[in-house]
């Protein structure tokens, strides 16, 4: 099997098929969903293993896990953090992971409630796994998750910028390499994107404005998110690649490492479906959140990407570019 997120076909064959067989009368996991849930208790959870070798794994894991709840219109309550350490790890490593996880919890406004720490020969470097738990305050709050109202003719909107998560990771992990070509303040700005990865504010605005679906962009980048959004809606899409928002820092860093920014970790950006894209964009911008309409959902199954005079079909999700950049 390839490194990174497993293929959609493997997920369907080896995971979802078994779940649907064993839990026939229960709503279960699905491709493109950002969290799991209990219908009877109205509780929700996400689990995020940080498999890339980065210094701030605790921070990224917490924010990603909480975003998985928030992006479905849910109220996060707490996180739990599991840390597996190799036998040669120093206690300072554990202290750093916990500090970073606490920083992530503070950014997201949740409690770091506990977890598990163990030294084991099963890993060769620290492995951080974060679980986030939340709830629906009322039935309306989780309508996005249950209703699946995204449909042909609706606009697709992206908040902030894609590939932010991968950009800030690379800026931190490859700082010396990057500052050998670019001015240090430019790369410092890329590092600061770390503090913009939580999507709570924009999701709150989007729900009030009126959306039919939301997806927290992350592994596989915006191309993976678009594929999953259309797949879950059971329709196609048509997007203008030139409208997909990128930071200049992302463009330069991806050029330096020969990466495709559209397949790079995109935590911090939301993909939203709505009946009125212009209204949603206006509502977000009024509150200081950059947003843009990039296309629409369409009838049929064709997933089309337009780039000036070039028209091509979107491919199924590929391994995230961060894996090759960090030597995973």
Helices and strands as residue ranges (DSSP letters): H 8-11, I 12-16, H 17-22, E 36-38, E 43-50, H 57-70, E 75-85, H 91-108, E 111-119, E 127-135, G 139-142, H 143-147, E 155-159, H 164-173, H 175-179, H 184-192, G 193-196, H 200-209, E 213-216, H 221-233, E 236-240, G 241-243, H 248-257, G 261-263, E 270-274, H 277-286, E 291-298, E 303-307, E 310-313, H 322-325
